[in-house]
Amino acid sequence: QGINSGATFAPDNKHIYLTISQGTSPDIYKMTLNGDLAGKITNGPAGALNVEPAMSKNGTLAFSSDRAGRPMIYTADADGSNVKRITFAGVFNSSPSWSPDGKKIAFSGQSDNNFDIFVMNADGTGMIRLTSAKKSNGRMASNEDPSFSPDGRFVMYTSDRTGKSQIYISTVDGTEERRVTNDNYNYYKPKWSSNID
């Protein structure tokens, strides 16, 4: 019942973490692949939203929460303990994505009326901005839904700078950017395929 969204695989590939509301405020749950709930990972506080789980390969959870008033990025252990707030800038931070080595997190952050892509160390330090683009009308474009490449060298995301939501990639240091799609369609939430061991 309610919201069921935003699933990410656990490192054991036997569970997923996802957002479920069950008619109340959304929280993050752990679930087996056959749909059995294996535990509630976040719990509020006080009706807070806890959404967009992203799991690193070493078992650290990143997620978005408005528990401090505005949506920011937090990390926690796989069982929900040891919660730490790691972003404090802007008005809305969302869509965390781990680098393959678990050392960096990309996310989408709103500072004014638009979103941009940022990359930081897993503890919130060393933040850099990857995107800053204008639309043809001079307004700032929104750049959202980051996803790290399997080798950790690139971040893929969507941008509406052309009037449509198109896919772009950038080097992880923001020095090079390339448009991937070039048509009149809208694209949302792109993901890289994983390396197969």
N, C-alpha and C positions, 0 to 999 in steps of 0.2 A: 504494500500500500504506500502511496505517496511517491516521492522522488527516488529514482534508482538510476544513478549516473556516475560517470567519471571513474571507471574501473582501471586498475593497474595490477599487474602480476606481482606476487611475492617472489622473492629469490628462489624459493623451493619449487616454483611452477606448479604448485598444488593448491594454491589459494589466490584469491584476488582481494584487493582492498577497494571499496567503492563507497559512494555517498548514498545513504538511505535516510528518508525522513520519517517513514512510518506514521505520517500524519502530524508529526511534531517538527521541531527544528532539525535541519539536516545534520547528520553526524557521519563519521567514517566507521565502517564495519569491515570485519574480515569474514570472508566467505569461502567455502570449498567450491571446487569446480562443478559439483553437482547441485549447488544452490543452497547448501545448508549453512546457516550463520554459525561462525566459529568464534564470534566475540565482537563487542562494541569497543572500538579503539579510542574514539574521542567522546567526551561527555560534556557538552556545553562549553563554558559555564553560562548559566542563566539565559538559555535560549539562543546562544551564539550559533552562527553558521560555521560548520567545519566541512569543507568541500575540496574537490580537486586533488585527491591523493596522488602522490607520485612516489614510487619506491625506488631507492637506490639498490644496486646489486649487493651492497653490504648490509642491507636491511634497515636503512634509516628512512623514515617517512617524512616527506615534505607535503604541506597542504596549505590551503588558504583558510583564514578564519577572521571573523570580525569581532572576536572576543574582547579586543581593546577599543572597539568603537568603529574602526574602519578596517576593511579587508587588508590583511598583511600576510606575509609568508612565515610559516612556522615549521620547525622540524620536531620529530619525536622518535623514540625508539619504536620498534615494530609492534610492541604491545601497548603503545599509547603513553608510556611513561617518559619522563625527562623532556617535557615540552619546552621548546625555546623559540621565542620570537626572533627572527633574523632580519626582517626589513622594518624600517621606521620612516622611510622617505615617501613623499607623494601622498595621494589620497586613496589609492586603490591598487593593490598588488595582487596578481592572480596567475594562474596557469604555471605553477612551478614545473620544471623539467630538469632531471639530473643528467650530468655528464656521465659517460660510461664508466669512468674511474671513480665516480662518487665524490669528486673534489670540488665540483662547481654546480651551481644551479642557475638556470636561465628562467626568467619570468617576465610577465607583461606588467608594466607599471604605468599608472595614470598620474600625471602631474598637473596638467591643466584640463583641457577638454579632450585630449587624445591619449592613446596608449603608445608606449615604446617598449622595445625589448632591452632588457638589462641582463648582465651576467655577473655573478658574484661567487666568491668562495663559499663553501658549504656552511661556514659559520657567519655569513653575512658581511664579511670584510671584502675589500678589494673590488667594490662594485664598479662596473663600467657600463656605459650606454652604447648599445649597438646600432640603434636606429634613430633617425631624425630626418623626416622627409615631409615635403609640402605637396598638397594637391594643386591642380592647375588654378584653382580659385584663390590660392595663397594661404589657405588654412592648413594647419598641421594634419598630417595623415595619422591614422591609427595602425599600429603594428602589434599583432597579437599571436597567441598560441605557439610559443617556441617549442622546438624539438631538437635535441642534440643528434648529430650524426654518430654512427657507431664508432668512428675513430676519434670522436671528440674535437675535431678540427673546425666543424661548421655548426651553425644553428639555422634551422629552417623555421619560417614563420609566414603569416599572412600580413598583407598590407593593402589598404584601400586608397593608396596615393593616386591610382589611375582612375578612380571612380568605382572600380570593382575590386573585390577582395581577391588578390592574386598571391601566388606563392613566391617567396624570395629566400635566398640563403645568404648568410654572412659568415665570414671567418669569425672565430670565437673572440678575437681581439677587436673586431669591428673595422678592420682596415680595408676589407674588400666586400662588396655586396653584388649579388647577381639576381636578376629576375628569372624565375624558372618557368612560370606559365605566362602565356601572352595571348589572351583571348578575351571574350566578353562575358565569361562566366564568373561566378563567385566560388571561392574555395575556402573551406573552414577546417581548422584543427588538423593540419598535416602531421604525419608521423613518419619517421625513418623506419625502414625495416631493420631488424637486428642482425648482427653477425651470427652465423650458424657455426657453433663449435664442432 
